[in-house]
Amino acid sequence: MEGNATSSEGKRRKRSTRIGVVASDKADKTIRVVVAYSRKHPLYGKYVRRRTVLHVHDAKNEARNGDRVEVMACRPMSKTKHWRLVRVMEHQVRGK
């Protein structure tokens, strides 16, 4: 039994990751991360800025507004929360 569990673990696919900026940290253990990207307009060819807002699980409440973070897809934790915080890449400079 144990041998089967380890072999199936090795076959698990790599989970998708995103890098974004924390937009809100008001909720307990949840942050909202904005992931910005550009796409070429299909007809006019101009590059259009787009964004996606992700609800992310932050177990230690370590991320703050303006921080650049890396998030990873995970199992659904609530109706809207399907991502978890991997690391805080860069802290925003805060005043006194």
Contacts in CASP RR format, 6 or more apart in sequence:
PFRMAT RR
TARGET T0000
AUTHOR 0000-0000-0000
METHOD contacts of the structure
MODEL  1
MEGNATSSEGKRRKRSTRIGVVASDKADKTIRVVVAYSRKHPLYGKYVRR
RTVLHVHDAKNEARNGDRVEVMACRPMSKTKHWRLVRVMEHQVRGK
15 72 0 8 1.000
15 73 0 8 1.000
15 74 0 8 1.000
16 72 0 8 1.000
16 73 0 8 1.000
17 70 0 8 1.000
17 71 0 8 1.000
17 72 0 8 1.000
17 73 0 8 1.000
17 86 0 8 1.000
18 33 0 8 1.000
18 35 0 8 1.000
18 52 0 8 1.000
18 54 0 8 1.000
18 70 0 8 1.000
18 71 0 8 1.000
18 83 0 8 1.000
19 35 0 8 1.000
19 68 0 8 1.000
19 69 0 8 1.000
19 70 0 8 1.000
19 71 0 8 1.000
19 89 0 8 1.000
20 33 0 8 1.000
20 34 0 8 1.000
20 35 0 8 1.000
20 36 0 8 1.000
20 68 0 8 1.000
20 69 0 8 1.000
20 70 0 8 1.000
20 71 0 8 1.000
21 33 0 8 1.000
21 34 0 8 1.000
21 36 0 8 1.000
21 66 0 8 1.000
21 67 0 8 1.000
21 68 0 8 1.000
21 69 0 8 1.000
22 31 0 8 1.000
22 32 0 8 1.000
22 33 0 8 1.000
22 34 0 8 1.000
22 63 0 8 1.000
22 64 0 8 1.000
22 65 0 8 1.000
22 66 0 8 1.000
22 67 0 8 1.000
22 69 0 8 1.000
23 32 0 8 1.000
23 33 0 8 1.000
23 34 0 8 1.000
23 53 0 8 1.000
23 65 0 8 1.000
23 66 0 8 1.000
24 31 0 8 1.000
24 32 0 8 1.000
24 65 0 8 1.000
25 31 0 8 1.000
25 32 0 8 1.000
25 58 0 8 1.000
25 61 0 8 1.000
25 63 0 8 1.000
25 64 0 8 1.000
25 65 0 8 1.000
28 61 0 8 1.000
29 57 0 8 1.000
29 58 0 8 1.000
29 59 0 8 1.000
29 61 0 8 1.000
30 55 0 8 1.000
30 56 0 8 1.000
30 57 0 8 1.000
30 58 0 8 1.000
30 81 0 8 1.000
31 55 0 8 1.000
31 56 0 8 1.000
31 58 0 8 1.000
31 63 0 8 1.000
31 69 0 8 1.000
31 85 0 8 1.000
32 53 0 8 1.000
32 54 0 8 1.000
32 55 0 8 1.000
32 56 0 8 1.000
33 53 0 8 1.000
33 54 0 8 1.000
33 56 0 8 1.000
33 69 0 8 1.000
33 71 0 8 1.000
33 83 0 8 1.000
34 51 0 8 1.000
34 52 0 8 1.000
34 53 0 8 1.000
34 54 0 8 1.000
35 51 0 8 1.000
35 52 0 8 1.000
35 53 0 8 1.000
35 54 0 8 1.000
36 49 0 8 1.000
36 50 0 8 1.000
36 51 0 8 1.000
37 49 0 8 1.000
37 50 0 8 1.000
37 51 0 8 1.000
37 52 0 8 1.000
38 47 0 8 1.000
38 48 0 8 1.000
38 49 0 8 1.000
38 50 0 8 1.000
39 47 0 8 1.000
39 48 0 8 1.000
39 50 0 8 1.000
40 46 0 8 1.000
40 47 0 8 1.000
40 48 0 8 1.000
41 47 0 8 1.000
41 48 0 8 1.000
54 71 0 8 1.000
54 82 0 8 1.000
54 83 0 8 1.000
55 78 0 8 1.000
55 80 0 8 1.000
55 81 0 8 1.000
55 82 0 8 1.000
55 83 0 8 1.000
56 69 0 8 1.000
56 71 0 8 1.000
56 81 0 8 1.000
56 83 0 8 1.000
56 84 0 8 1.000
56 85 0 8 1.000
57 74 0 8 1.000
57 77 0 8 1.000
57 81 0 8 1.000
57 83 0 8 1.000
57 84 0 8 1.000
57 85 0 8 1.000
58 84 0 8 1.000
58 85 0 8 1.000
59 84 0 8 1.000
59 85 0 8 1.000
62 85 0 8 1.000
62 88 0 8 1.000
63 69 0 8 1.000
63 85 0 8 1.000
63 88 0 8 1.000
64 91 0 8 1.000
64 92 0 8 1.000
64 94 0 8 1.000
65 92 0 8 1.000
66 92 0 8 1.000
67 88 0 8 1.000
67 89 0 8 1.000
67 90 0 8 1.000
67 91 0 8 1.000
67 92 0 8 1.000
68 88 0 8 1.000
68 89 0 8 1.000
68 90 0 8 1.000
69 85 0 8 1.000
69 86 0 8 1.000
69 87 0 8 1.000
69 88 0 8 1.000
69 89 0 8 1.000
70 85 0 8 1.000
70 86 0 8 1.000
70 87 0 8 1.000
70 89 0 8 1.000
71 83 0 8 1.000
71 84 0 8 1.000
71 85 0 8 1.000
71 86 0 8 1.000
72 83 0 8 1.000
72 84 0 8 1.000
72 86 0 8 1.000
73 82 0 8 1.000
73 83 0 8 1.000
74 82 0 8 1.000
74 83 0 8 1.000
74 84 0 8 1.000
75 82 0 8 1.000
76 82 0 8 1.000
77 84 0 8 1.000
END
